[in-house]
Amino acid sequence: MPRVVEIDPTAVKVPERVISARLGFKGVGRIPEEFRNIFEKAWREITKVSTPFALLEDEECVWNEYLKVREIELKSDLVRKHLKNCEIVTLMVVTLGENVDRKIEEAHEDGDELLSYFLDGIASEFVEYIAREIEKVLRKDKEPLVGGARISPGYGDFSLEMNKWIVEILDGERYGIKYHPESFMLIPRKTIASIMGWRGSE
């Protein structure tokens, strides 16, 4: 059984400059005044309907030119760069829950494409910053072990198919987290699967 960590959405802060860049206002550092009202509305909606939580599980691993976890061999360059010589890995899934997907789709179906766009962009950064908060807690809890970077399937040569592996180990379906059988994209859409490695301090 994975460890389940619930997160208070109102406690999560995302820098406005980050959301601004995600929404296409690059180099500005903030939301332009003409979009301020729609931004604030979208932010309120996301924090209202989100039910964020994380599933976490530690697994022993073996490094021998590649990483072996539960009989699965992870041989990508990204894994080699960030998980080399680790002793334990933490498998993680962080999600905002299905209500966020519904809210984005509702705005789209109502013809409010601008609101749908803002909801989608804000939610993407919101789930990432929740994952960062979980990562901070893990780094503190695991001391004196040293953690590498958190890596996710779909980045570099770390196959998106590994979403399936992570979700299945964490029994994600029990908690409403699934993956598309062909694309391996996660459902709900605002969900991140990742893996972190831990090694002894040098």
N, C-alpha and C positions, 0 to 999 in steps of 0.2 A: 504494500500500500504506500503510495507517495505521501509526502508531507504536503498538506494544503495550507496555503497562506493567503488569507483574505486581506485586501487592501482598501483603505478608506479613500475613495476617489477625490474627496475634497482636500485631502492632505498632500496630493501630488501637484507639484508645481513644474510647469514647462516654460522656459524662457520665451517671451514673446518673439524675440529675434529668431528663434528656432522655428516657431510656427509660421512666422512671416516668410521665412525662406522656403519652407515646405509649400506654402500657398502661392509661391511665385514672386513674392515681393523681395527679391534678392538685393542685397546691398543697402536696403532701407533700414533694417534693424527693428522695425515696428510695423504694426498694421496701419495703413493709411487711414486718415480720418473718415474718408467716404465709405470705408468698409468696417468701421469700428462697431457699429450697431450689429451687423450680421455676425461679426467675429464674436462679440460678447454673447449673443444669442446662441450661437453654435457651441461655445464653450460651456454655457450653462446646461444645454441639452446633453452634451457628452458626459459631464460630471453627474448629471441627474440620472441618466439611464444606465450608466456603466455599473457593472457588478464585477470589478476586477479581482482576480485571484491568480495564484501561481501554484503549480504542481512541481514538487522537487523530490529528487531521489538521488542518493549517492550510490555509486557503483565502483567496485574495485576494478583496476585495469592493469594491463601489462604492456610495457613499451619494449619492443624488439624490432627496431627499424620501422615499425608501424604500431598503431595503438589497437589493442585488443580488449574489447568490452563485451562480456556475455557471448563469447564465441564469434562476435562480429569484428572483422578487421577493418579499421578505418585508415585508409592509406593516402588520403589527399594531402597536397602540399600545405593547405590551410591548417589541417590537423597537425601536421609535422611542425609547422611554425609555432603554433600556440599551445599544443598539448604534449609536446615531446617530453619524455621522462616523467610524466605525471604519475602519481601513485593512486589517486582517486579522481573520478570525474563526477560532476553533478549534472544530471539531466534536468532540464527545466522547460516548462511551458507556462507562458504568461498570457492571459486573455482578458479582454474587456467584457466578454459575454455576448450573447446573441442579440440582446436588446439594442446594442449599438448598430449592428447590421440593419436591423429593422428600421431604426430611426433614419439612417442614411437613405434607405430604399423608400421610405415614406415621403421624404422630401423630394426625391426624384419623381415618384409617382404623382405627387401633387404639382409637378411642374416647376418646383423651386430649385432649379439647378445650382444656383449660387449657394444656397444654404446646404444642399447636398454636398457640394464641393468643399465647403468650409468644414462641415461635419467630418467628412472623410479625411481631410488633411489633418485636422486637429486630433482625431482619433488615432491616426498613424503615429504621430509624435507622442501622444498620451501613453499608448501601450509601450513604446520604447522607453520612456522615462520611468514607467513603473518597473520595467525589467531592470533598469539601472539601479533603482532603489533596492530591489531584491538582491542584486549583485553586491551592493554595498554591505547589506546585512550578512550575506554569505562570507564575504571577505573578512569581516570582523569575527564571525562565529568560527571560522576555520583556522584562525591564528593558533599556532605559529606557522601553519602551512601557507605557502604563497600561491596565489591563483594566477593563471594566465588570462588571456583575453577571453571574453564570452564570444563564441562563434555560433553562427546559425546556418542551417542548410540553405543552399541557394547562393551563398557568397563564395566567390572564388571558385575553386574546384570541389567544394564540399557539396555533394549532390543533394538536390532538393528532395530526393527520395528518402533521405534520412529523417525527414519529418515523420514519415510512417513509423520508422523504428522508435523514435523518441516518444511519440504519442502512444504507441502500443505498450512500451515498457512502463509508461506512467499511467496506463489504464485510462487514457484520456476520454474514451467514449463514455465511461461511467460518469464523467463530470461534464459531458456535453461538448467535448472537443473531438473533432474528427478531421479527416484529410480526404481530399478528392482522390479517388482511386487511380486516376490517370495523370493528373498534373501534380499531385501531392501537395497542392496548396491547402492551407489550414482553414478549418471552419470551426467557429466564427472567423471572419476575415481578419479582424483585428486581434490576431493571436501570433505570438512569437515562440518558436521552439529553439532551444539552444543548448550548448554544452560548455561547461567550464572544467578545466583541469587544475589539480592541486598537487604541489610537490613540496618537499621539505625545504626550509630556508637554507640558503647557502652560508 
